[in-house]
Amino acid sequence: MKRRTITLCTLLLAALFAAGGSKAQAQQVIPVPQKVEQGEGVFRITGATALCTNLKGKEKKMLETYLATLPAPYNQGLKSAKKARGNSILLEKTETAPTADNAESYTLEVTPRQAVIRAATDAGLFYGLQTLLQLTATDAAGNRTVQAVRVEDTPRFAYRGLMLDVSRHFRSKEFVKKQMDALAHYKLNRLHLHLTDGAGWRIEIKKYPRLTEFAAWRPEAVWKKWWFGSEGRKYCEQDDPRAQGGFYTQDDIRELVEYAARRHITLIPEIEMPAHSEEVLAAYPELSCTGEPYKHADFCVGNEATFAFLEDVLAEVMELFPSEYIHIGGDEAGKAAWKTCPKCQKRMKDENLKDVNELQSYLIHRIEVFLNAHGRKLLGWDEIMEGGLAPNATVMSWRGEEGGINAVKAGHRAIMTPSSHCYLDGYQDAPASQPEAIGGYLPLSKVYSYNPIPAALNEEEAKLIYGVQGNLWTEYIPTEEQCEYMIYPRILAVAEVAWSDPARKSYADFHARALKAVEQLKQKGYHPFDLKNEIGDRPESVTPVSHLALNKPVTYNAPFNQTYAAQGDKSLTDGRRGNWTYSDGAWQGFISRNRLDVTVDLEAETDIRSISADFIQVVGPEVFLPAEVIISVSTDGTDYRELTRISHRVDKADAIVFKNYGWQGETKARYIRYQARAGKEFGGWVFTDEIVVQ
């Protein structure tokens, strides 16, 4: 089981709420408020409780529309603040923020007589209401009560988001609304919709009907079967009997935008460019470098028709989405066709661009000028920095924190969403206990541990960290139920990371609150991961292993890959065992021709009874078990004697596997050579964590 650390913060919180019973209600709130003072007595909410406000006009109507979705007395309509006498809940808008100079801050004061929420904005009142709802308990008789309390609260970051990939597997507008209900309850205020990708175009564009007649449909519902199948990743017409997919009409988008606004959520659309655009180039092949469908994933940047298309699409998108930002993707462009495309080469010559990275930057700059001219800002993945960052762009840093750090140091805003802590498509528990995922291991505790302010930033630079976002890519998530399973409860950890002061955080305390939240989500019809059954870390990774080769020198006859260097040349004898993911800093990766080939020097001739190493297979990112392992020993480092040669048939059907390859017996040696070779059929990566000698 995962080890839990009881911190000083936890003990202080425990002391604060140790009175038990209703006083423990403050521990229910996610994200944890900045300041909580418990009072005496209990406020009882009954059918006679009056809900009052000083809001007027459109503001009042918007709040009432949201309240109509809640149970009584919240759905009975808002009365004038002047009637907030006796048993009542008052939502009072003030001229200045009551707790901090932040538009989303609020205070909540609950006495036995009434509950009063004060804020300078509608958003602040809304978040105060969410705290009140979370503090409300139901006693054995069915009465709803709130312990007397004063809460002063303000968010740490302005941007607190979730990205939902609706391209790989389309999600209905009803599903999106359902997620917004939960996001708002936990004070998340951005929903980034990944609307376009090679797997399908998901938004109606009036000027380009083929995007939704053809590029939104494929003859296979499940992305994995379509992507790896024998059909060749083809699309199909909407009226094809095999057609699977879907899209949002422009009326659907307007409905979603309005629904989000009532919950103080901003919908951010993402229109991918220049890469991940196979579906567009199949529908409109003239926008690719060769003019042929099913040949390319990148738009032709040398073609003026590309910019006409992108600007037309973005113009319609901006009419639908009032968001400050329009996300333009910008990630993982292959750029290969640009190197030989006459149009792209001419563009590079005419614009004095030295390489294809600057050609991508040309596109990003030009699109930014277009967006800025329409009063919008450009947001993109950190690859938009390649070749030079557009002047007013904001970077969403996913390949670690480096992109965000570089953007901030150049004077740009950054939103932190590193895959190590924010990619919710990875396994959240022991992989064998979970539905198949793309790979990686991201338990709730690791999400919660993230601090979006990198240590490399000074106080002034840190102000440019705009916020944090969890991302759910859905290649391996075909159903709505599994989608929710991957989101919850990990997005609750993102919510607390994004809202709460680090000094207020404690994982042990959060874990207790998350357990309750999971049960509440299930009662509301969501399908969260059942946190109470969490297995936790791989047992081998918990305690360092002691063995004869510990800290002994290792010679690499074939190099490890620098991207997955782990602890460098000390990795394979440092006593650390890998966890459930190859990217945890303990597993070392090899993709050279001979894969793993190392020699361990025990520094003296030694009696040896066993030599072994663990390997991991994760099929999605092409990490495979070795097809052959050879273990040899030597007394002089020159002449080696083979102890064993192990053959293994690599099976891609085994989505994730851990396997130990070793030898047992009796021998004497100083040097151990361990080789692990990839199979000819699959190739890919080989990862190991420790060569254990006993």
C-alpha positions in Angstrom: 0.0 0.0 0.0 1.1 3.6 -0.6 2.9 5.1 2.4 1.2 8.1 3.9 3.2 10.8 5.6 1.7 12.7 8.5 3.0 16.2 8.2 3.0 19.1 10.7 0.3 20.7 8.5 -1.8 17.6 8.9 -1.5 17.6 12.6 -2.5 21.3 12.8 -5.5 20.7 10.7 -6.4 17.7 12.8 -6.2 19.8 15.9 -8.3 22.5 14.3 -11.1 20.1 13.4 -10.7 17.7 16.3 -14.0 18.7 17.9 -15.5 16.0 15.8 -19.0 15.7 14.4 -20.3 18.8 12.6 -17.0 20.7 13.2 -15.2 18.3 10.9 -17.4 19.5 8.0 -14.7 22.1 7.1 -12.5 19.2 6.0 -15.0 18.3 3.3 -14.1 21.3 1.1 -12.1 20.8 -2.1 -10.0 22.8 -2.8 -9.0 23.6 0.8 -9.9 27.3 1.6 -7.2 29.8 2.6 -8.6 30.5 6.0 -11.2 28.7 8.1 -12.4 29.7 11.6 -14.9 27.3 13.3 -17.7 28.9 15.2 -20.3 27.6 17.7 -23.7 26.2 16.8 -25.3 24.9 13.7 -27.2 26.6 10.8 -30.2 24.5 9.6 -31.3 24.6 6.0 -35.0 23.9 5.6 -37.7 24.4 3.0 -38.4 27.8 4.7 -34.8 29.1 4.3 -34.9 32.2 2.2 -32.3 32.7 -0.5 -31.6 36.4 -0.9 -29.3 38.6 -3.0 -28.6 42.2 -4.0 -27.9 41.2 -7.5 -30.2 42.6 -10.2 -31.0 42.2 -13.8 -28.9 39.9 -16.0 -26.6 38.9 -13.1 -29.5 37.8 -10.9 -31.1 35.9 -13.8 -27.9 34.0 -14.6 -27.5 33.0 -11.0 -31.2 31.9 -10.7 -30.8 29.8 -13.9 -27.9 27.9 -12.2 -29.7 27.7 -8.9 -32.7 26.1 -10.6 -30.5 23.0 -11.2 -30.1 22.6 -7.4 -32.5 21.1 -4.8 -34.7 23.2 -2.6 -34.5 25.8 -1.2 -31.9 26.9 -3.8 -34.3 26.5 -6.7 -37.1 28.6 -5.3 -35.9 31.9 -6.7 -33.9 34.8 -5.3 -35.5 37.3 -3.0 -34.3 40.8 -2.2 -31.4 41.2 0.2 -33.7 43.3 2.3 -35.6 40.1 3.1 -32.5 38.4 4.5 -34.0 38.1 8.0 -34.2 35.0 10.1 -33.3 31.8 8.6 -31.7 32.8 5.3 -28.8 32.5 2.9 -27.6 35.9 1.6 -25.4 36.3 -1.5 -24.2 39.9 -1.3 -22.1 41.6 -4.0 -19.7 44.2 -2.6 -17.9 47.1 -4.2 -14.4 45.7 -3.4 -13.1 42.2 -2.9 -13.6 41.3 0.8 -10.5 39.1 1.2 -7.9 40.0 -1.4 -7.5 42.0 -4.6 -8.8 39.1 -6.6 -12.0 38.9 -8.7 -12.7 35.4 -7.5 -12.2 35.8 -3.8 -15.1 35.6 -1.3 -16.0 35.3 2.4 -18.5 32.9 3.8 -19.9 33.5 7.3 -22.3 30.9 8.8 -24.0 31.5 12.1 -26.9 29.6 13.6 -29.2 32.3 12.2 -28.0 32.6 8.6 -25.2 32.1 6.0 -23.8 35.1 4.3 -21.5 35.0 1.2 -19.8 38.3 0.1 -17.7 38.9 -3.0 -16.9 41.7 -5.4 -17.9 39.6 -8.4 -20.5 37.1 -9.5 -17.7 34.5 -9.7 -16.7 35.1 -6.1 -20.3 34.6 -5.0 -20.5 31.5 -7.0 -17.4 30.0 -5.4 -18.6 30.9 -2.0 -21.9 29.1 -2.8 -19.9 26.0 -3.8 -18.1 26.1 -0.4 -21.4 26.3 1.4 -22.8 23.4 -0.6 -19.7 21.3 0.2 -20.0 22.2 3.9 -23.6 21.1 4.1 -24.2 17.8 5.8 -27.3 15.7 6.2 -28.1 14.2 9.6 -29.8 10.9 10.4 -33.2 12.6 10.3 -32.6 14.0 6.8 -32.0 17.6 8.0 -29.3 19.6 6.2 -27.0 21.5 8.5 -23.8 23.6 8.3 -21.5 24.1 11.3 -21.0 27.8 12.2 -17.8 28.9 10.4 -16.0 31.8 8.8 -14.2 31.2 5.6 -11.9 33.7 3.8 -10.8 32.4 0.4 -9.0 33.4 -2.7 -7.5 31.4 -5.6 -3.7 31.0 -6.0 -4.0 31.0 -9.9 -6.4 32.7 -12.3 -6.3 29.8 -14.8 -7.5 26.4 -13.4 -8.3 24.0 -16.1 -9.0 20.7 -17.7 -8.3 19.8 -21.3 -10.7 17.2 -22.8 -9.8 15.5 -26.1 -13.0 15.1 -28.0 -11.3 14.3 -31.3 -9.9 10.7 -30.6 -13.3 9.8 -29.2 -16.2 12.2 -29.6 -18.2 13.1 -26.5 -21.8 14.4 -26.5 -22.7 17.9 -25.4 -24.6 16.4 -22.5 -21.5 14.7 -21.3 -19.5 17.9 -21.6 -22.2 19.7 -19.5 -22.0 17.0 -16.9 -18.3 17.5 -16.5 -18.7 21.3 -16.3 -21.1 20.7 -13.3 -18.3 18.9 -11.5 -15.5 21.2 -12.5 -17.4 24.3 -11.3 -18.2 22.6 -8.0 -14.5 22.3 -7.4 -13.7 25.8 -8.5 -12.1 25.0 -11.9 -12.8 27.7 -14.4 -11.4 26.6 -17.8 -12.5 23.8 -20.0 -10.1 23.4 -23.0 -11.7 21.4 -25.8 -9.3 19.6 -28.2 -11.7 19.9 -31.1 -9.5 18.9 -34.0 -6.9 16.2 -34.6 -6.2 13.4 -37.1 -8.8 11.2 -35.5 -11.7 13.6 -36.4 -12.9 17.2 -36.8 -15.5 18.0 -34.2 -16.9 21.5 -34.9 -19.2 22.7 -37.6 -17.6 25.3 -39.9 -20.2 26.7 -42.4 -17.7 27.6 -45.1 -16.0 24.2 -45.1 -18.8 21.5 -44.9 -16.5 18.6 -45.8 -15.0 19.0 -42.3 -18.2 17.6 -40.8 -19.6 15.6 -43.7 -16.4 13.6 -44.1 -13.5 14.5 -41.7 -15.6 13.9 -38.6 -16.3 10.3 -39.4 -14.4 7.0 -39.6 -15.4 3.4 -40.2 -14.3 2.4 -36.7 -15.5 3.7 -33.3 -12.4 2.7 -31.3 -9.4 4.9 -32.0 -6.9 2.1 -31.3 -8.5 -0.2 -33.8 -8.7 2.6 -36.4 -5.2 3.8 -35.9 -3.4 0.4 -35.9 -5.9 -1.4 -38.1 -5.6 -2.6 -41.6 -7.9 0.0 -43.1 -5.2 2.6 -43.3 -6.7 5.3 -41.0 -9.3 6.3 -43.6 -12.3 8.5 -43.1 -15.8 8.0 -44.4 -18.9 9.9 -45.4 -21.4 10.8 -42.7 -24.1 8.6 -44.4 -21.8 5.6 -44.6 -23.4 2.7 -42.6 -20.0 2.2 -40.9 -19.7 5.9 -39.9 -18.6 6.5 -36.3 -17.8 9.9 -34.8 -19.7 13.1 -34.6 -19.4 16.9 -34.2 -20.8 19.9 -32.4 -23.1 22.1 -34.5 -22.7 25.8 -34.0 -25.9 25.8 -32.0 -24.4 23.1 -29.8 -21.4 25.3 -29.2 -23.5 28.3 -28.3 -25.5 26.1 -25.9 -22.3 24.9 -24.2 -20.8 28.4 -24.0 -23.9 29.6 -22.3 -24.0 26.6 -19.9 -20.4 27.2 -19.1 -20.9 30.9 -18.4 -23.5 30.2 -15.8 -20.9 28.2 -14.0 -18.1 30.7 -14.5 -16.2 28.4 -16.8 -14.5 29.7 -19.9 -14.5 27.3 -22.9 -11.3 27.4 -24.8 -11.4 25.9 -28.3 -8.3 24.3 -29.8 -7.9 24.2 -33.6 -4.7 22.2 -34.4 -2.1 23.6 -36.7 0.2 23.0 -38.5 0.3 19.3 -37.5 -2.2 16.7 -36.3 -4.3 17.8 -39.3 -4.6 14.5 -41.3 -8.4 14.8 -41.3 -8.4 18.3 -42.8 -5.9 17.3 -45.5 -8.0 14.2 -46.4 -11.1 16.5 -46.8 -9.1 19.3 -48.5 -5.9 17.8 -49.9 -5.0 21.0 -51.7 -3.9 22.3 -48.4 -1.1 19.8 -48.1 2.4 20.0 -49.7 1.7 17.4 -52.4 -2.1 18.0 -52.9 -2.8 14.3 -52.2 -5.0 12.9 -49.4 -3.7 10.5 -46.8 -0.1 11.6 -47.4 0.6 14.3 -44.8 -0.3 15.5 -41.3 1.1 19.1 -41.7 -0.5 22.0 -43.5 1.6 23.4 -46.4 2.9 26.7 -45.0 4.0 27.9 -48.4 0.5 27.8 -49.7 -1.6 31.0 -49.3 -4.7 28.8 -49.4 -3.7 27.4 -46.1 -3.9 30.8 -44.4 -7.2 31.5 -46.1 -8.6 28.3 -44.7 -7.2 28.8 -41.2 -8.4 32.4 -41.0 -11.9 31.4 -42.3 -12.1 28.7 -39.7 -10.8 30.8 -36.8 -13.2 33.6 -37.8 -16.2 31.2 -37.3 -14.7 29.8 -34.1 -14.3 33.3 -32.6 -17.9 34.1 -33.4 -18.9 31.1 -31.2 -16.3 31.3 -28.4 -16.0 34.5 -26.4 -12.8 33.3 -24.7 -9.7 35.5 -24.3 -7.6 32.8 -25.8 -7.8 30.7 -28.9 -5.6 27.6 -28.7 -3.9 26.7 -32.0 -2.0 23.5 -31.0 1.4 23.8 -32.6 2.7 20.6 -31.2 4.6 17.7 -32.8 4.9 19.0 -36.3 6.9 16.5 -38.5 7.9 19.3 -41.0 9.5 16.6 -43.3 7.4 17.6 -46.4 8.4 21.2 -45.9 12.0 20.5 -46.6 11.3 19.4 -50.2 8.0 21.3 -50.9 8.6 24.0 -53.6 6.0 26.3 -52.1 7.5 26.0 -48.6 11.0 26.4 -49.8 9.9 29.6 -51.7 8.2 30.9 -48.6 11.4 30.3 -46.6 13.5 32.1 -49.3 11.1 35.0 -49.6 10.8 35.5 -45.8 14.5 34.9 -45.1 13.8 31.8 -42.9 16.8 29.7 -42.1 15.1 26.4 -41.4 11.7 24.6 -41.0 11.5 25.6 -37.4 11.4 29.2 -38.4 8.8 28.3 -41.1 6.6 27.0 -38.3 7.3 30.2 -36.4 6.2 32.2 -39.4 2.8 30.4 -39.4 2.4 31.0 -35.6 3.3 34.7 -35.9 0.9 35.2 -38.8 -2.0 33.5 -37.1 -1.3 35.5 -33.9 -1.5 38.8 -35.9 -4.9 37.6 -37.2 -6.1 36.7 -33.7 -4.9 39.9 -32.1 -6.6 41.9 -34.8 -9.9 40.3 -33.7 -9.2 41.1 -30.0 -8.0 37.6 -29.1 -4.8 36.1 -27.8 -2.9 33.0 -29.0 -2.3 30.0 -26.8 -0.3 27.0 -27.9 1.7 24.0 -26.7 5.3 24.7 -26.0 6.5 23.8 -29.5 5.2 27.2 -30.7 8.5 28.5 -29.2 10.5 26.7 -31.9 12.0 29.2 -34.3 10.9 32.1 -32.2 7.8 32.8 -30.1 5.1 35.1 -31.4 5.1 38.4 -29.5 1.9 38.1 -27.4 1.5 34.4 -27.2 1.0 32.3 -24.1 2.7 29.0 -23.8 1.1 25.8 -22.4 4.1 23.8 -21.1 3.6 20.1 -21.5 7.1 18.6 -22.2 8.2 19.2 -18.7 8.6 22.8 -17.3 11.3 24.1 -19.6 8.9 25.6 -22.1 7.1 27.5 -19.4 10.3 28.7 -17.8 11.7 29.9 -21.1 8.4 31.6 -22.0 8.2 33.4 -18.6 11.9 34.5 -18.8 11.1 36.0 -22.2 8.2 38.0 -20.6 5.3 35.7 -21.7 2.5 34.1 -19.7 2.7 30.3 -19.2 0.2 27.7 -18.2 1.9 24.7 -16.6 0.7 21.3 -17.6 3.7 18.9 -17.6 3.0 15.4 -18.7 4.8 14.1 -15.6 2.1 15.5 -13.3 -0.9 16.6 -15.4 -1.5 14.0 -18.0 -4.6 12.1 -16.8 -4.5 9.5 -19.5 -1.8 7.6 -17.7 -2.5 4.7 -15.2 -3.6 6.0 -11.8 -2.9 2.7 -10.0 -1.1 -0.6 -10.6 -1.6 -1.2 -14.3 -2.8 -4.8 -14.0 -5.8 -3.5 -12.0 -6.7 -0.8 -14.4 -8.3 -0.6 -17.9 -5.7 -0.3 -20.6 -4.1 3.2 -20.8 -1.6 4.8 -23.1 1.1 4.3 -20.5 2.8 6.1 -17.6 1.8 6.1 -14.0 0.2 9.1 -12.4 -1.4 8.4 -9.0 -3.4 11.0 -7.2 -0.6 11.7 -4.8 1.8 12.7 -7.6 -0.8 15.1 -9.2 -1.3 16.6 -5.8 2.5 17.0 -5.2 2.8 19.4 -8.2 3.8 23.0 -7.6 3.2 25.1 -10.8 5.9 27.7 -9.8 9.3 26.3 -10.9 12.2 26.9 -8.5 14.1 28.5 -11.4 11.8 31.5 -11.4 12.2 34.6 -9.1 9.3 36.3 -7.5 8.5 38.7 -10.4 8.8 36.0 -13.0 6.5 33.7 -11.0 3.7 36.3 -11.5 3.6 35.2 -15.2 2.6 31.7 -14.3 -1.0 32.1 -15.3 -2.2 28.7 -13.9 -2.3 25.0 -14.2 -4.2 22.4 -16.3 -4.9 18.7 -16.3 -5.1 17.1 -19.7 -7.1 14.0 -20.7 -6.1 12.6 -24.1 -8.5 9.9 -25.1 -6.7 7.6 -27.6 -7.2 4.7 -25.1 -10.5 5.9 -23.6 -13.4 4.8 -25.8 -16.3 5.3 -23.4 -17.8 8.1 -21.4 -17.6 6.0 -18.2 -13.9 5.4 -18.7 -13.4 9.0 -19.4 -14.9 10.0 -16.0 -12.9 7.2 -14.4 -9.7 8.8 -15.6 -10.7 12.3 -14.7 -11.9 11.8 -11.2 -10.6 12.1 -8.5 -7.3 13.3 -10.1 -8.8 16.5 -11.4 -9.7 17.3 -7.7 -6.0 17.3 -7.0 -5.5 19.7 -9.9 -8.2 21.9 -8.4 -6.4 22.1 -5.1 -3.0 22.6 -6.7 -4.5 25.5 -8.7 -6.5 27.2 -5.9 -4.9 26.6 -2.5 -1.9 28.1 -0.9 0.9 25.4 -0.6 1.1 26.0 3.1 -2.5 24.9 3.4 -2.0 21.6 1.6 -1.6 18.2 3.1 -1.9 15.0 1.1 -3.1 12.9 4.0 -5.9 15.4 4.7 -6.7 15.8 1.0 -6.9 12.0 0.6 -9.5 11.8 3.3 -11.5 14.6 1.6 -11.1 12.9 -1.8 -12.5 9.6 -0.5 -15.7 11.4 0.5 -15.8 13.3 -2.8 -15.5 10.0 -4.8 -18.6 8.7 -2.9 -20.5 11.9 -3.6 -19.5 11.8 -7.3 -20.8 8.2 -7.5 -24.1 9.3 -5.9 -24.4 12.0 -8.6 -24.0 9.5 -11.4 -20.3 9.9 -12.2 -17.9 6.9 -12.6 -14.7 7.9 -10.7 -11.8 5.6 -9.8 -12.6 4.0 -6.5 -9.9 5.5 -4.4 -10.5 3.4 -1.4 -9.3 0.3 -3.3 -6.1 1.9 -4.5 -3.1 -0.5 -4.6 -0.4 2.1 -4.8 3.2 2.0 -5.8 5.0 -1.1 -7.3 6.3 -2.9 -4.2 9.8 -3.1 -5.6 10.0 0.7 -5.8 9.3 1.4 -2.2 12.5 0.2 -0.5 16.0 0.5 -2.0 17.5 -2.9 -2.8 20.9 -3.9 -1.4 23.1 -6.3 -3.4 26.6 -7.1 -4.5 26.7 -4.6 -7.4 25.3 -1.7 -5.4 27.1 1.5 -6.4 29.6 -0.5 -8.5 30.9 1.1 -11.7 29.0 0.4 -15.0 30.5 0.6 -18.4 28.0 1.2 -21.2 29.0 -0.8 -24.3 25.9 0.8 -26.0 24.6 4.2 -24.8 21.5 4.9 -22.9 19.1 7.4 -24.4 19.6 10.9 -23.0 15.8 11.5 -22.8 15.4 8.6 -20.4 18.8 8.8 -18.7 17.4 8.2 -15.2 20.4 8.8 -12.9 23.0 8.5 -15.7 25.8 5.9 -15.5 24.9 5.2 -11.9 21.3 4.2 -12.6 21.7 0.4 -12.9 23.5 -0.1 -9.6 22.0 2.7 -7.4 19.6 0.4 -5.5 16.5 2.1 -6.9 13.8 0.0 -8.5 11.3 1.4 -11.0 7.7 2.2 -10.3 4.7 1.5 -12.6 6.0 3.8 -15.3 9.2 3.9 -17.4 9.4 7.7 -17.0 9.8 7.8 -13.3 13.6 8.5 -13.2 14.5 5.0 -12.1 14.0 3.1 -15.3 16.7 3.7 -17.9 15.8 3.7 -21.6 17.8 2.2 -24.6 17.0 2.6 -28.3 20.5 2.1 -29.8 21.1 -0.7 -32.2 22.2 -3.2 -29.5 19.8 -1.8 -26.9 21.1 -2.7 -23.4 24.7 -3.8 -23.3 26.6 -3.0 -20.1 29.5 -4.3 -18.0 29.4 -4.1 -14.2 32.7 -4.2 -12.3 32.3 -5.7 -8.9 35.9 -4.5 -8.2 37.0 -7.9 -6.9 36.4 -11.5 -7.7 33.2 -12.4 -5.9 31.1 -15.5 -5.3 27.9 -15.0 -7.3 24.6 -17.0 -7.0 22.2 -14.9 -9.1 22.1 -12.0 -11.6 18.9 -10.5 -12.8 17.1 -7.3 -14.0 13.6 -6.2 -14.5 12.1 -5.0 -17.7 8.9 -3.2 -18.6 6.6 -3.4 -21.6 4.1 -0.6 -22.5 2.9 -1.2 -26.0 1.4 2.3 -26.6 4.7 4.2 -26.7 6.5 1.2 -28.1 8.3 0.1 -25.0 8.8 -3.7 -25.3 10.3 -6.5 -23.4 13.6 -7.8 -24.8 13.4 -10.7 -27.2 16.8 -12.0 -26.0 18.9 -11.6 -22.9 22.5 -12.7 -22.6 24.3 -12.8 -19.2 28.1 -13.4 -19.2 30.9 -13.2 -16.6 34.6 -12.7 -16.6 37.5 -12.6 -14.1 39.7 -10.3 -16.2 37.3 -8.1 -18.2 38.5 -9.6 -21.5 37.5 -13.3 -21.7 33.8 -13.8 -21.0 31.9 -17.0 -20.3 28.2 -17.1 -21.1 26.0 -18.1 -18.2 22.6 -18.0 -19.9 20.9 -16.9 -23.1 17.2 -16.3 -22.7 14.8 -16.0 -25.6 11.3 -14.4 -25.3 8.5 -14.0 -27.8 7.4 -10.4 -27.5 3.6 -10.2 -27.7 1.9 -6.8 -28.4 -1.3 -8.1 -26.9 0.4 -7.7 -23.5 -0.4 -4.0 -23.1 1.8 -3.6 -20.0 4.0 -6.2 -18.5 6.9 -6.4 -16.0 9.3 -9.3 -16.4 12.5 -10.4 -14.6 15.3 -12.0 -16.7 18.0 -13.7 -14.7 20.4 -16.5 -14.0 20.8 -18.6 -10.9 23.6 -20.9 -10.0 27.2 -20.7 -8.5 30.1 -19.0 -10.1 33.0 -16.6 -9.3 33.6 -13.4 -11.3 34.6 -9.8 -11.1 32.9 -8.5 -14.3 29.3 -9.1 -15.4 28.1 -8.3 -18.9 24.4 -8.0 -19.3 22.9 -7.7 -22.8 19.2 -7.2 -23.8 18.3 -7.2 -27.4 15.1 -6.0 -29.1 13.1 -8.3 -31.4 13.3 -7.7 -35.1 9.5 -7.6 -35.4 8.8 -4.7 -33.1 12.0 -2.9 -32.3 11.2 0.1 -30.1 12.5 0.8 -26.6 14.0 -1.4 -23.9 13.9 -0.2 -20.3 15.5 -1.6 -17.2 15.9 -0.3 -13.7 18.6 -2.3 -11.8 21.0 -5.1 -12.3 20.8 -7.1 -9.1 23.6 -9.4 -8.1 23.4 -11.7 -5.2 
